[in-house]
Every structure is written in C-alpha cells, then in structure tokens.
Amino acid sequence: MRVIVDFEIDFPTPSGNKYQKMHWAAKRRLKKAFILHSRIGASGARRCPAGEHRCVTIERHGSRLLDPDNLAWGAKPLLDALVVVDLLEDDSPKHATVVYAQKKSTRKDEHMRILVEVVK
C-alpha cells in the first residue's frame, strides 16, 4: 500500500451516542471542523480517481476507550469530510476499507491520526 496522506487532528471524534444526542447545529459545526482539518492535512495530496480503492486508518487517542460500534459511528462525520475533500471517492465498502484503532491517553493529549493509503 502506498501512503497518500498522514495527518493529525487535535481533537478526538465523539462517541456515537454523544454524536446522536448533539443538536443539529453542533453536528454541522463538527462536520465543518473535520472538513477544515482534512483540507489542511490533505494539502498537496492527489485527488481520488474514479474506481480507486483506498484504506483509511483512523487512530483515536482519547481519555476513555469506546466500544467498536460507538467508535465507528462517531467517526462517520470524519469519513464524510474525507469524501468532501476528495481523499475518498465514497465511504462505501466498495471504495474504501476503514480500519479503526484507539489508544487511551490523557485528556490534554487527545487527538486523532488519519492515514489514507491506496490499496492495489
């Protein structure tokens, strides 16, 4: 696999339960923040050509560990942002394989690492 982009965002994704209970305006702000950080992190990366399959690794460093469903559900706005900035053609399994990882960290060291690779 060839790395397309590797960047960090200075805040973690919320849990799926927390995301579900957010007001629509807060969800919109969160999605805009993910788009902005993804644009900055992906500056200089090539756009995703049609039909190319990519592997996205989302590594969440948070003050508490989430169960796998909550982790994946909370990362959905981040995947949508990667589609908006053309790092992914679509977030469906046909176009992207998503790998989730998480590590426990202190509250002041919370962040995410996003790695996008081309799958041959």
KAJONOR-V306350 format. One line per field, one symbol per residue. ss: DSSP state (H for helix, E for strand, - for the rest). psi: psi as a letter, one per 20 degrees, with the letter a starting at -180 (. if undefined). burial: 1 if it has 16 or more other C-alpha atoms within 10 Angstrom, else 0. A space follows every 10 residues. Layout:
ss=???
psi=???
burial=???
This chain:
ss=-EEEEEEEE- -----HHHHH H--HHHHHHH HHHHHHHHHH H--------- ---EEEEEEE EE-----HHH HHHH-HHHHH HHHH------ -----EEEEE EEEE--HHH- EEEEEEEE--
psi=qppgqorqpj qrqrqhghgh iqqhhhgggg ghghgghhgg hjpiqqqoqp ippqpppoop oriqqqqhgh ggghighggh hhghjkhqgq jqhhippppp qqqprqhikp rqppppqpp.
burial=0001100110 1111110010 0000000001 1011101110 1100000100 0011111111 1110110001 1111111111 1110111111 1000111100 0100000001 1111111100
